[in-house]
Amino acid sequence: MKYAVLRLSKKTNHSETFDLKFKLENNSFVSKWINCILEAQQKQYPISEPWAIYHLNDEHNEENLKNKINELINSVNQHEELFDVILKDINDQDTLNKIHSIFEATHGKLDEWKTNKIFENKPDSFRKDLSTINQLVHFCESYQTNKVYPKIRIVWLDLPKTKTFTNEDYKLFTNKREFGTLTTIYTDVGKRIEELAEEEDNHHHDIVPNLHYSADCRVTLYTLTNEEVKLKEEKYKKYIEGNKDRLLKNGYTIDDSRLTTGHIILGKIESDLTEDDLLGKIKNYNNIQSFYLI
């Protein structure tokens, strides 16, 4: 299999579609990721967040994000009183951190929720709403930078997150962001070095770096300059060095490969359109319809 295809559609008309085609990289990790995709397809797991198209249409503006988070908090609290806070401003990082910490403590790491009694006798929507709150919190945080970064996330929440990166995998990681790349994403529950280096968070429970992978992936639709990448890497290094005692308590030395930041590039887009024209086309669609390999 040499290509991955992401098919977008309109929520109101699933027959009107637009495909993004990616030529897969020839590296040692891609074959492992392909197996995850095939597992998700064979078990007929649905794409969990067909709405996860970021900064490419007006559907997820700041007001809508705030209202949606509060709506989901209310839905969760009807089954279990977890949240004692509402979001009044998506730029209120402290409140966002508190909301995230409640999700983190309730869901637990990866598949721990399966043995958590709080999920017993609850509808499937209870966990789904919790997970959506988590992702919308990160969506809100993406508005707090000087500019927004368009991307598309493809995730299968039903797929177990049991596979871990190896030392060889970490050698493929990069902090670069290039337009049209298909990459791995963070699949653990917690906060990794990248987020902790960028924000003040007094509510999070654990430092959880990039440990596990699955079929989940991201389409990056922007490019960071070399200077931007360098500044980020300096922040990450400073955070690790400034928190080495805390990291050690969590089982990590400062030169631990598991503290590697970034992602692995899985593929690169093939298109005759310019970047602006491609973004213009994608803006017409608001639904992730399918993702498959050819």
Beta strands, then each sheet from edge to edge (+ up, - down):
strand 1: 3-10
strand 2: 13-24
strand 3: 53-54
strand 4: 151-154
strand 5: 163-164
strand 6: 181-184
strand 7: 212-213
strand 8: 217-220
strand 9: 265-269
strand 10: 287-293
sheet 1: 3+ 4- 8+ 6- 9+ 2- 1+ 10-
sheet 2: 5+ 7-
end
